[in-house]
């Protein structure tokens, strides 16, 4: 057998060239289980990534939204609900009977196009949308930035808002009852509450926030004392992770100033309206 015939060839994902893997590069004595583990890891590299275009709505969330729409009088039991967004389907080829309402979760990659397409054809809709880019330029619709954190059936967790042409005369509405209805059936994962400490105590977690904003803060050894835990935390059966330091009044004041400076840097640039934009505000305020 020729050397070439004894080579193992493996196609790379995004290249026409082949990566040559020779038998002498394979570890000797590797078990069958380990070989299968390596092979599975190789296959996993080719699995599709989760995207917002593959987010199939959990039934309980969809039902909660329908319930809210009914409660607001936007639809009723006789409304013809249409769901045109299915894998491999072309929503532009669907029939939209008079009086129907599209209540569905469209692919976010063409979200603006879909909104405009329905508006141009007079189709009524209540659509899911991406929370941060919910606005569609000059679209005559109501934007509902509920910031509902929904875990979709593919496991993707997406901050979701909604857009509709069922509500006339309203451009923006937070709709807290809709947010509550979704949370009631699909509570989002909550971040653990973080402790806050008095200015006369600090720890590495707090100081790290100051350091990452490039704010200089220094405490003399004569103005601090090591502390493994605080009495209030100990009484509650908790501890200060990593411990910290007590600070003198002067060091505490400097700590407060350093944190204010860090917060200002974290806030970024304060953007102001231009004279032209203030004229728009004046016109709206008449």
N, C-alpha and C positions, 0 to 999 in steps of 0.2 A: 504494500500500500504506500502511495506517495505521501510526502509530508503534507501536501495540500489536502489530500483526501482525509488525513487524520485530524485536520483542524475543525474546531467547532465554530460555526458562524452564528452570529446573533444580530438581528436587525435592531438598529437604534430607532427611537421614536420619531425624531424630527430630521433625520439625515438619510440620504440615499446610500451612504457608505455603510459597510458592514464592519462591526467590531469583531475582530478575530480573537477567540478565546481558545488557547491551546490546552490540551489535557494536562500538561506539566504545570499549568498555573492553578489547577484545582488542588485544594488541600488534601493531602493523603489521609486516609483513615476516617474521613468524615462519615457520620452515620446517615442512614436513610432519612431519619426524622429531621436532621439538620438540613439535609439537601432539600427536603420538601419545604422546610421553613424558609430557606433562602429563596426558593422558587416562588413561594407565596408572596414574599416581600417584593420580588421582582414584578409579579403580576399586579400587586397593589399600586405600583407606580403608574400604571396605565389606567387606573380607575378614574372616571370623570369627577371633576371637582363639583362641589355643591354651588349652584348659582341661584340667583333669585328667579331665573326663568324656569326652574324645576321645583318650585315651591308649591306643593299641592296642599290645599287648605284642609286642616282638620275638620271633620264634620261638625263637631260641637262648636267650633268657632264660627263656621258658616251659619249654623242655626241660630246662634246668638245674635249675629248681624241681622238676619232676617227678622228675628223677634224685635230688635230695636227699630228697624224700618217700619214694621207694623205698628209698634207703639207710638211712633212719630206721625203715623198716618200717611207715610210715603208710599206704602204698598198695602194690599189687603189679601185676603185668602183667594180672591178671584184673579189677582195679578198673574199674568203669564211671565214667569221668571225664565230667562234664557242664560245658559252657561256655554259660551262658544269656545272657551279656551281649553283645548285638550291637546295632548301631544300629537303632533303630526297633522293637526287640523288647521285650516285657514279660516280665521274668523271672518274675513271679508266675503267668504262664499256662503255664509250662513244666511238663513232667512230671518228677518226681524219683523214679526207681525205688528200691526198697529196696536198700541197700548202695552206692548211688552216692555220689560225692564231687564237690562243686563246686570246681573249681580254676580261678579266673578273676579278672580285673581289673575290678571293678565301678565304676560312676560314683561318684566320691568325694563328690559333692554329697549323695547319699543313703546314704552308707556305713553309718552307724549303723542306719538303718531296715532295710537289707538284712541286716545281721548279726542283728538281733533277729527279722526275718522268718524266717530260716533256723532260728534256735534254737527259736522257737515251734513249728515244724513238724517238728522232729527231723531236719532235713537236715544231713548232714555237709559241712563246707566247709573250704577253705584259700583265703583271699581276700587279695588285695593291699589295702593301705590307706595312708592318708596318715600319714607318719612322725610328724609333730608332734601330730596329733589322732587317734592310733590307738586310744586308750582309749575304750571304750564303757561308760558308767556301769553298774556292777553286772552286766555280762554275764559269764556263766560260761564263759569261753573262755580260750585262751592267746594272749597278745599277744607278737608277735615283732618288736621294734623294731630290725631289722637296719640301718636307715639305708642301704639299698642305693640308690645314686644311679643311676637307670635313665634312659637316653635312649629315649623311646618313639618309635613309628614316625611320629608327627606332628611330631617334633623337640622336644617338650617334655621338659625334664629335671626329674625329680621324685624327691625323697627318699622312698623307699618302705619301708614295713614290711608285716607280714603278721598275720593273725588267723585262728585255727583252733579248732574244737572236736574235733579229732582227738587232742589230747593232754590226757588227764585229769589233774587234780590240780596242774597247773602253770599259774600265772597269767601269768608274765613269763619270757621266754627270749631272750637276745640271739642265739643260734644262729649263732656265728661261721662255721661251715662252710657255712651257707646263703649268708651274705654273700660268702664266698670263692668259692663256686660261681658266683654271679652275676658277680662281678668278673672271674672267669676267662674268661667268654665275652663280656662287655661291660664292659671296663675304663672306669671313669669318668674324665673329664678331671681331671687333678691340678693343683692350684695350684703354681706355681713356689716352690721352697723359698726362704725369706727369710734373709738374713744377719743374724747378731746380732753386735754390736760390744761391746768392753770399755767400761766406764764412763768411761774417759779419752778417749773419742772419741764424737762425736755428729754427726748430720747433720739436714737439714731433714725427712726422712721420720720420723725418730724424734721430733723435737721437735713435729711436727704432731700426733702422738697425744696429747702432753701438752697442747698448745694447745686441741684440740677438747674436752678435759675441763675446760677453764677453770682449769687449774692455772698459777699464776704462776711462771715460771722465768727467771732473768736471769743472764747471764755477762758479767763485765767484760772489756773488751778486753785488760787486762793478764793475764787468767787463761785465755786461749785463743789458739790459733794456727791459721791457715788451713792446710787439708790437701786436696790434690787427690785423693790416693789413698793406700791403705795398702800397705805392702810385701807383706803376705801376699796381698792381693787381686791385686797386680801380678804376683807370682810365679805365681799360679794363672791368669794371663791374663785377669783380670777387673778391674773397677773399681768404686769406690763411686759410685753414680749421683749426680751433683750435687756430689760432694766433701763436705767437712765441716770439723770443727775438733777439734784436740787440746784437752783440758781439764786444768787443774791438778787436784791431788788434792782441794782444797776444792770446786772447781766440779763435779768428778765426783761427790762425795758429795751435793751439792745436786741434781745430775741424778738420781741414784738415788732420792733422797727424792721428787722431783717425779714420777718414773715410778710410784713406789708409790702416791702420792696419786691419780694418774690412773687406775691400775688399780682402786683402791678405788671411785672414782666410776663406772668402767665396770661394776663388778660389780653395781651397783644396790643395792636394799634387801635386807638380810638378813632373810628371813622366818622367824619362829619358830613352833613348834607351840604351840597353846593347851593349858591344863590338860586340857580335854576330849579333845583329840587325843592327849596323852601317855597318857591312860587307855587309849586304843585300842592304843597301842604296847605298854603293859604287858600288856594282855590277849593280844596276839599273841605276847609273849615268854614266856608261862608254859609 
